Amino acid sequence: MPFLVNLFGFLVFFFLPAYLVGSIPYGYIIGRLKGVDIRKQGSGNIGATNVWRVLGKGWGMTTFVLDFLKVPLASKCISRLVVPPPPDLLGWALITIFLGAVIGHNFPIWLKFKGGKGIATTAGGLLGLMPHAFLLVLAVWIVVFTVFRYVSLASLAAALVLPPATWFFARGDKVLLGFSCLLAVMAIWRHRSNIQRLLGGTEHKWSRRAKDDETETGGGA
């Protein structure tokens, strides 16, 4: 019974509020403010990559920052409204908030559960929960993107590096390792169409003229 009570409490007080914060479709909202349905432009994704491509660098960066801040924002809001859990459950609460925000971003109820790919939101959560792992994952993303110029490939490489980076920096913490594996699997799953295009040689590289190219299908945030 205590387990069920804790589970119900975590879902109601941590997961659901984080999900609602994460489900705010900033890319879609920005597109609408600019008179565009971002879901019908470029790759059709509401993440920062597609917003950058369709609306330009400024709006793309704005979308990235807003998506990046979803986990910290959810944590801040929940900490103001909910009594903190006991110290032995604090880590679980943070993980629950993190997961709720990422799932909200990927599957927003407002857009019939068709959202982004979770990269920016995951990155924002990692910075707070596992900063050393975040820095290594970021370095891998930058190197792969710089060399190959595929946003999707860089995101996939970062996802693959996350579990071993967590294992190394968290010193074998099984909970964080399992959570990092879950995040990696979700990121890879959301990029499955990009994987098919990469294997088929039809994935488009990032271009400095991103806004002018209409066929970009790279991975999004």
C-alpha positions as CSV (number, residue, x, y, z in Angstrom):
1,M,0.0,0.0,0.0
2,P,2.7,2.6,0.8
3,F,4.2,1.9,-2.7
4,L,0.9,2.5,-4.4
5,V,0.4,5.7,-2.4
6,N,3.8,6.9,-3.3
7,L,3.3,6.0,-7.0
8,F,-0.1,7.8,-7.1
9,G,1.4,10.8,-5.4
10,F,4.3,11.0,-7.8
11,L,2.0,10.7,-10.8
12,V,-0.3,13.4,-9.6
13,F,2.1,15.9,-8.0
14,F,5.2,15.4,-10.1
15,F,4.6,13.6,-13.4
16,L,1.4,15.3,-14.6
17,P,2.4,18.9,-13.9
18,A,5.8,18.3,-15.6
19,Y,3.9,16.7,-18.5
20,L,1.7,19.7,-18.9
21,V,4.7,22.1,-18.8
22,G,6.6,19.9,-21.3
23,S,3.6,19.7,-23.6
24,I,3.6,23.4,-24.3
25,P,4.3,23.4,-28.1
26,Y,6.5,26.4,-28.3
27,G,7.6,25.7,-31.9
28,Y,4.0,25.4,-33.0
29,I,2.9,28.5,-31.1
30,I,5.8,30.6,-32.6
31,G,4.8,29.3,-36.0
32,R,1.2,30.3,-35.5
33,L,2.3,33.8,-34.3
34,K,4.2,34.1,-37.6
35,G,1.2,32.9,-39.6
36,V,2.6,29.4,-40.3
37,D,1.6,25.9,-39.3
38,I,5.0,24.5,-38.6
39,R,3.6,21.0,-38.8
40,K,2.9,21.5,-42.5
41,Q,6.3,23.0,-43.3
42,G,9.8,21.5,-43.8
43,S,10.0,18.2,-41.9
44,G,6.7,18.8,-40.2
45,N,8.3,18.6,-36.7
46,I,7.6,21.2,-34.1
47,G,11.1,21.2,-32.7
48,A,13.8,23.9,-33.0
49,T,15.5,22.4,-36.0
50,N,12.4,22.7,-38.2
51,V,11.5,26.1,-36.8
52,W,15.0,27.3,-37.6
53,R,14.7,26.0,-41.1
54,V,11.3,27.4,-41.8
55,L,11.3,30.7,-39.8
56,G,15.0,31.5,-39.5
57,K,17.8,31.4,-36.9
58,G,16.3,33.7,-34.4
59,W,13.0,31.8,-34.0
60,G,14.8,28.5,-34.1
61,M,17.1,29.5,-31.3
62,T,14.1,30.9,-29.3
63,T,12.3,27.6,-29.7
64,F,15.4,25.7,-28.6
65,V,15.9,27.8,-25.5
66,L,12.2,27.5,-24.5
67,D,12.3,23.7,-25.0
68,F,15.6,23.4,-23.2
69,L,14.1,25.2,-20.2
70,K,11.1,22.9,-19.9
71,V,12.5,20.6,-17.2
72,P,13.9,23.4,-15.1
73,L,10.7,25.3,-15.4
74,A,8.6,22.3,-14.4
75,S,10.9,21.7,-11.4
76,K,10.6,25.3,-10.3
77,C,6.8,25.4,-10.7
78,I,6.3,22.1,-8.8
79,S,8.7,23.2,-6.0
80,R,6.5,26.3,-5.5
81,L,3.3,24.3,-5.3
82,V,4.1,21.0,-3.8
83,V,5.7,20.1,-0.4
84,P,9.1,18.6,-1.1
85,P,9.3,14.8,-0.8
86,P,11.4,13.1,1.9
87,P,15.2,13.2,1.2
88,D,15.2,9.5,0.2
89,L,12.6,10.2,-2.5
90,L,13.9,13.4,-3.8
91,G,16.0,11.8,-6.5
92,W,12.9,9.9,-7.7
93,A,10.9,13.1,-7.8
94,L,13.5,14.8,-9.9
95,I,13.6,11.9,-12.3
96,T,9.8,11.8,-12.5
97,I,9.6,15.5,-13.3
98,F,12.4,15.1,-15.9
99,L,10.5,12.2,-17.6
100,G,7.2,13.9,-17.5
101,A,8.5,17.0,-19.2
102,V,10.2,15.0,-22.0
103,I,7.2,12.8,-22.6
104,G,5.0,16.0,-22.6
105,H,7.3,17.5,-25.3
106,N,7.3,14.3,-27.4
107,F,3.6,13.6,-27.0
108,P,1.7,16.9,-26.3
109,I,-2.0,16.4,-25.6
110,W,-2.7,19.7,-27.4
111,L,-1.4,18.4,-30.7
112,K,-2.9,14.9,-30.7
113,F,0.3,13.6,-29.1
114,K,2.4,14.5,-32.1
115,G,5.3,16.6,-30.7
116,G,9.1,17.0,-31.0
117,K,11.9,14.6,-30.6
118,G,13.0,15.5,-27.1
119,I,16.6,16.4,-27.6
120,A,16.5,20.0,-26.4
121,T,14.2,19.1,-23.4
122,T,16.4,16.2,-22.5
123,A,19.5,18.4,-22.7
124,G,18.0,20.9,-20.3
125,G,17.2,18.2,-17.8
126,L,20.6,16.6,-18.1
127,L,22.3,19.9,-17.3
128,G,20.6,20.0,-13.9
129,L,20.5,16.3,-13.0
130,M,23.8,15.1,-14.5
131,P,26.0,18.1,-15.6
132,H,29.2,16.2,-16.2
133,A,27.4,13.7,-18.4
134,F,25.7,16.6,-20.2
135,L,29.0,18.2,-21.1
136,L,30.3,15.0,-22.6
137,V,27.1,14.4,-24.5
138,L,27.2,18.0,-25.8
139,A,30.8,17.6,-26.9
140,V,29.9,14.4,-28.8
141,W,26.9,16.2,-30.5
142,I,29.1,19.2,-31.5
143,V,31.9,17.0,-32.9
144,V,29.5,14.7,-34.9
145,F,27.5,17.7,-36.2
146,T,30.7,19.6,-37.2
147,V,32.1,16.6,-39.1
148,F,29.0,15.3,-40.8
149,R,26.6,18.2,-40.7
150,Y,23.6,16.0,-39.9
151,V,21.5,17.2,-36.9
152,S,19.8,13.8,-36.7
153,L,23.1,11.9,-36.7
154,A,24.6,14.2,-34.0
155,S,21.5,13.7,-31.8
156,L,21.6,9.9,-32.3
157,A,25.3,9.8,-31.4
158,A,24.6,11.9,-28.3
159,A,21.8,9.5,-27.3
160,L,24.1,6.5,-27.6
161,V,26.8,8.1,-25.5
162,L,24.5,9.1,-22.7
163,P,24.2,5.7,-20.9
164,P,28.0,5.1,-20.7
165,A,28.6,8.7,-19.8
166,T,26.0,8.3,-17.0
167,W,27.6,5.1,-15.8
168,F,31.0,6.8,-15.7
169,F,30.1,10.0,-14.0
170,A,27.4,8.6,-11.7
171,R,29.8,5.9,-10.6
172,G,27.5,3.0,-11.4
173,D,24.3,4.5,-10.0
174,K,21.8,1.9,-11.3
175,V,18.8,4.2,-11.1
176,L,20.4,7.0,-13.1
177,L,21.9,4.5,-15.5
178,G,18.5,2.9,-16.1
179,F,16.9,6.4,-16.6
180,S,19.6,7.4,-19.0
181,C,19.0,4.2,-21.0
182,L,15.3,5.1,-21.2
183,L,16.1,8.6,-22.4
184,A,18.4,7.2,-25.0
185,V,15.8,4.7,-26.3
186,M,13.1,7.4,-26.5
187,A,15.5,9.7,-28.4
188,I,16.4,6.9,-30.9
189,W,12.8,5.9,-31.3
190,R,11.8,9.4,-32.1
191,H,14.5,9.5,-34.8
192,R,13.5,6.3,-36.5
193,S,12.5,8.0,-39.7
194,N,15.8,9.9,-39.7
195,I,17.6,6.6,-39.3
196,Q,15.9,5.2,-42.3
197,R,16.9,8.2,-44.4
198,L,20.5,8.1,-43.1
199,L,20.7,4.5,-44.1
200,G,19.1,5.2,-47.5
201,G,21.3,8.2,-48.1
202,T,18.4,10.6,-48.4
203,E,18.8,12.5,-45.2
204,H,19.7,16.2,-45.9
205,K,22.7,17.8,-44.4
206,W,22.4,21.1,-42.5
207,S,22.9,24.1,-44.6
208,R,23.8,27.7,-43.7
209,R,20.9,28.6,-46.0
210,A,18.6,26.5,-43.8
211,K,15.6,28.8,-44.2
212,D,15.8,28.7,-48.0
213,D,15.9,24.9,-48.3
214,E,12.5,23.4,-48.3
215,T,13.4,19.7,-48.0
216,E,15.3,19.5,-44.7
217,T,14.3,16.4,-42.7
218,G,16.9,16.5,-40.1
219,G,16.3,15.5,-36.4
220,G,14.7,18.1,-34.3
221,A,14.6,19.2,-30.7
